[in-house]
Amino acid sequence: MSQDTETEARPAPEKIDRVVIRFAGDSGDGMQLAGTQFTASSAMFGNDLATLPNFPSEIRAPAGTIAGVSSFQVHIADWDILTPGDNPDCLIAMNPAALKANIDECEPGALIIANSDAFDERNLAKAGYDSNPIEDGSLRSYHVLTAPMEELTKEALVGTGVKGRAVLRSKNFFALGLMSWMYSRPLDSIVDWIDTKFGDSPVGAANKAALSAGWNYGNTMEEFHHTFEVAPAALPKGEYTNVTGNVAMAWGLIAGARAANLPLFLGSYPITPATSILEELAKQKHFGVKTFQAEDEIAGVGTAVGAAFAGSLAVTTTSGPGLALKSETISLAFMLELPLIVIDVQRAGPSTGMPTKVEQSDLLFAMYGRHGEAPVPVLAVATPADAFSTMMEAARIATKYMTPVIVLSDGYIANSSEPWMIPDVASLPSFPVEFAGKFNSEDEFLPYKRDPVTLARPWAIPGTPGLEHRIGGLEKQDLTGAVSYDGENHQIMTDLRAAKIEAIRNDMPPITVHGDKDSKILVLGWGSTFGAIRAGVLAARQSGRSVAHAQIRHLNPLPPDLREVIEGREVILVPELNSGQFSRILRAEYLVETVPFTKVKGEPFKSGEIEAKLSEICREINS
Amino acid sequence: MTIDVKQYTRADFQTPQEVRWCPGCGDYTILASVQNFLAEMGVAREKHVFVSGIGCSSRFPYYVDTYGIHGIHGRAPAIASGVAAANPELTVWVITGDGDALSIGGNHLIHALRRNVNLKILLFNNQIYGLTKGQYSPTSEQGKRTKTSPMGSIDYPFNPVTLALGAEATFVARTLDMDRKHTEEILRAAADHRGSAFIEIYQNCNVFNDKAFQELTGRETRDENRIYLREGEPIVFGPNDEYGVQLGEFGARVVEVAKVGLDAIQVHNSKTPCPGVPFALSRLSHGPHGPTPLGIFRDVPRPVYEDLMVGQIEDAQAKKGTGDLADLLRSAGTWTVE
């Protein structure tokens, strides 16, 4: 693409080490796309980055209203960052509602770029403005730039073949071009993406024209004289890609099945924010992946149980309400002692709650939400890239111990992205499954005769001659698996099933404690709070405070060294996006006092919130 | 398929598990018919998987010496669909009852049928909840007095054959527990059909709903009420074949052959692509009362779910090669930090 280089020499871009940019507009304005493409181009440029998409659950909420605002925040830096940033340094507001919904999070001095065409009387009224904020001086404490993005897009699209209202659909590319110019991003990866997605179609030409027009507008207009540059980050040497949590999860499942030497089967029902795992795996049929879009959540997990019996690495994906529906079948899988991976991409509940917003409030449900005595391993995903290795760990535990495993992710991890150093495939863990092939006692096959170390029962799959056997939800006689209503036997079987899960405690890596390992203050987190906690702890330590941090992946059973890690601390701060569920578990397991630090506002923690809480705690301790 | 398979006897399909149905239960007869058929079927024992839900009939897998899962209430078609999709080489049976299949599991049943998963679904219809000791079921007749309907049931019942045809099942049949020869014929046809096969088996619960099928089984009435559907033959019945079934704008109706002539009688063709014809036949009776068709209502080909699933995998592999993980991890673009 040609960029206008004829204009007079401009000042060199100002070098900055990091910036947080938020694209905000109506849900039909294509802000997620603009943000994603800006991110991809930054990734290719070599920045470290983290993203935070935020959108309403309605596909098209009433246009121009606050309810309909969709945003995408990206934090890019030339150093190793951990969060998508607390407050935007630059806000792109495509309409008044987008400005109103986001301006409170912008610190004074932030750059606001507004699409002036959308600031008309009607849109101002819809957003609840009495007067136009970009003219009335109310944004005095910010640096405001405006561009008539709709008019300029219309002009740029003359001759592309796209006409009428369809023209306005390209205005997100105008904004993207303008931001690419302002932050010195190369356009190549965006142009490649447009070519791949739209080919030679008029829409492709229109989007490229708008992108170019945005860039050139920035380059030409005097008021946009100031540009920035964020240099590539000094990340460890290696080959990187940019992944979202759900994609990394899907890839981790493929890697897990490969490591277990099993075919992969996903039985699932679409539910926000888990659906894109199903979508990603449906694209990977050449890996032999079977995706079964079932009639409901129960059938999703039901087909997975059937596939597990038949010898697949079986998976079901869902979010909170679906986990509730699957509960009975997870108990069945636990009783059958078949491997099964259950992924819960948590969202704000209860009930339908706020389906596109993040929360960690299914922890206790994942831990205890089954009938009867049915403990299952629970793992948590800490970052988008971490989803890959967590899925491999889930596959390892499920197949080695013949048990369902619940993996907790959430809507933040699902949709946000970060650079990931691509692992060497040859060095990934390998744990090939050996199916039972012959009798395991003198003259018969005993489906519930256990491995003496793991207590796992043998996995004999249909099609294996001589090992025909029946399993079911009824209590089974130890060893033979025959139906048994004997109380003594039920006690033995209940204890054995629990002991099997407990045995996993001694089969996990030690906890890594970061920061001041012996500090009086320990921050203990799980799941997606990782980035905010780590960044908050770093900031606290930079201002001279002594703090330790550990993020727990294995939530059931808890790591054997956790007792040692928490012992002797004066304060155990437990930040989580619920009302204190992990605190409850810690108190019950270890009889320790914790300081719950919780919120349920549909958004991740900000690192500043963690840092402020730590400051408060330090003041209290020292006073 | 029959070549390398050993000659089985019924005993090869019996398990040491003690059979625990009530004495005189129709389930014993069905178990014997199925075990007999399995011995003759010519499929290796290890290739069979019996999947069931919850209920009296759902204990069935414990008594058949093949692979089996006794699952949870209503979910057998889902679990079985997973087995079949994961390994299309298996012969997968679903054993279910009227409560299991039509009440709690109604959703899974219709979806398995519409997908045409290669499942052989045997619905033991006794028109009552047996395992919970006698409450009305979704096939109990209106007005039935049970423990939960002391003044008579106000629920309008399902006709399971009508329901299966409405879901466009590709194979739909009905038989009677005590007619073992007919049951085995139907099982053979179901086994030969690739795709979902739905068989309603009228099964007497002698404890909680005895003689529910009396009109079809009683010595005095059975010849007047059993309409056997025989492929390629006019649908006639009665002690002397004096009655027949006629199809028209009115649907299906019973007529006297002598009055309309044999040419006016419907010739049975289960291969008719239109589900309307078997649907009309299924409406001759809403329950086992009065003249009721038995036999194969519908047996038509349609692509099978798991074959389509495997076909897509093969197509994808032909186009892209078998998946390479290292390539996948690079598929969203990469950059290198030196």
Chai-1 contact restraints between the chains, C-beta under 6 A:
chainA,res_idxA,chainB,res_idxB,connection_type,confidence,min_distance_angstrom,max_distance_angstrom,comment,restraint_id
A,M44,B,W335,contact,1.0,0.0,6.0,A-B,restraint_1
A,G46,B,W335,contact,1.0,0.0,6.0,A-B,restraint_2
A,L235,B,V337,contact,1.0,0.0,6.0,A-B,restraint_3
A,K237,B,V337,contact,1.0,0.0,6.0,A-B,restraint_4
A,G238,B,V337,contact,1.0,0.0,6.0,A-B,restraint_5
A,E239,B,T334,contact,1.0,0.0,6.0,A-B,restraint_6
A,E239,B,T336,contact,1.0,0.0,6.0,A-B,restraint_7
A,Y240,B,W335,contact,1.0,0.0,6.0,A-B,restraint_8
A,T241,B,A332,contact,1.0,0.0,6.0,A-B,restraint_9
A,T241,B,T334,contact,1.0,0.0,6.0,A-B,restraint_10
A,A255,B,L325,contact,1.0,0.0,6.0,A-B,restraint_11
A,F265,B,A86,contact,1.0,0.0,6.0,A-B,restraint_12
A,G267,B,G82,contact,1.0,0.0,6.0,A-B,restraint_13
A,K285,B,Q312,contact,1.0,0.0,6.0,A-B,restraint_14
A,K285,B,I313,contact,1.0,0.0,6.0,A-B,restraint_15
A,K285,B,A316,contact,1.0,0.0,6.0,A-B,restraint_16
A,H286,B,A316,contact,1.0,0.0,6.0,A-B,restraint_17
A,H286,B,Q317,contact,1.0,0.0,6.0,A-B,restraint_18
A,H286,B,K320,contact,1.0,0.0,6.0,A-B,restraint_19
A,H286,B,G323,contact,1.0,0.0,6.0,A-B,restraint_20
A,F287,B,G323,contact,1.0,0.0,6.0,A-B,restraint_21
A,G288,B,I313,contact,1.0,0.0,6.0,A-B,restraint_22
A,K290,B,A85,contact,1.0,0.0,6.0,A-B,restraint_23
A,K290,B,M309,contact,1.0,0.0,6.0,A-B,restraint_24
A,F292,B,A85,contact,1.0,0.0,6.0,A-B,restraint_25
A,E295,B,N107,contact,1.0,0.0,6.0,A-B,restraint_26
A,E295,B,H111,contact,1.0,0.0,6.0,A-B,restraint_27
A,A299,B,A78,contact,1.0,0.0,6.0,A-B,restraint_28
A,A299,B,H108,contact,1.0,0.0,6.0,A-B,restraint_29
A,G302,B,R75,contact,1.0,0.0,6.0,A-B,restraint_30
A,G302,B,A78,contact,1.0,0.0,6.0,A-B,restraint_31
A,G302,B,I79,contact,1.0,0.0,6.0,A-B,restraint_32
A,T303,B,A78,contact,1.0,0.0,6.0,A-B,restraint_33
A,T303,B,S81,contact,1.0,0.0,6.0,A-B,restraint_34
A,T303,B,G82,contact,1.0,0.0,6.0,A-B,restraint_35
A,V305,B,I79,contact,1.0,0.0,6.0,A-B,restraint_36
A,G306,B,I79,contact,1.0,0.0,6.0,A-B,restraint_37
A,G306,B,G82,contact,1.0,0.0,6.0,A-B,restraint_38
A,G306,B,V83,contact,1.0,0.0,6.0,A-B,restraint_39
A,A307,B,G82,contact,1.0,0.0,6.0,A-B,restraint_40
A,A307,B,A86,contact,1.0,0.0,6.0,A-B,restraint_41
A,F309,B,I69,contact,1.0,0.0,6.0,A-B,restraint_42
A,F309,B,V83,contact,1.0,0.0,6.0,A-B,restraint_43
A,A310,B,V83,contact,1.0,0.0,6.0,A-B,restraint_44
A,A310,B,A86,contact,1.0,0.0,6.0,A-B,restraint_45
A,A310,B,N87,contact,1.0,0.0,6.0,A-B,restraint_46
A,S312,B,A86,contact,1.0,0.0,6.0,A-B,restraint_47
A,E328,B,I72,contact,1.0,0.0,6.0,A-B,restraint_48
A,L332,B,I72,contact,1.0,0.0,6.0,A-B,restraint_49
A,I422,B,L329,contact,1.0,0.0,6.0,A-B,restraint_50
A,V425,B,L325,contact,1.0,0.0,6.0,A-B,restraint_51
A,V425,B,A326,contact,1.0,0.0,6.0,A-B,restraint_52
A,P462,B,V49,contact,1.0,0.0,6.0,A-B,restraint_53
A,P462,B,Y67,contact,1.0,0.0,6.0,A-B,restraint_54
A,P462,B,L90,contact,1.0,0.0,6.0,A-B,restraint_55
A,G463,B,E46,contact,1.0,0.0,6.0,A-B,restraint_56
A,T464,B,E46,contact,1.0,0.0,6.0,A-B,restraint_57
A,P465,B,E46,contact,1.0,0.0,6.0,A-B,restraint_58
A,E468,B,R45,contact,1.0,0.0,6.0,A-B,restraint_59
A,E468,B,E46,contact,1.0,0.0,6.0,A-B,restraint_60
A,E468,B,D65,contact,1.0,0.0,6.0,A-B,restraint_61
A,E468,B,T66,contact,1.0,0.0,6.0,A-B,restraint_62
A,E468,B,Y67,contact,1.0,0.0,6.0,A-B,restraint_63
A,R470,B,P61,contact,1.0,0.0,6.0,A-B,restraint_64
A,R470,B,Y62,contact,1.0,0.0,6.0,A-B,restraint_65
A,R470,B,G68,contact,1.0,0.0,6.0,A-B,restraint_66
A,I471,B,I69,contact,1.0,0.0,6.0,A-B,restraint_67
A,G472,B,H70,contact,1.0,0.0,6.0,A-B,restraint_68
A,G473,B,I72,contact,1.0,0.0,6.0,A-B,restraint_69
A,A482,B,Q17,contact,1.0,0.0,6.0,A-B,restraint_70
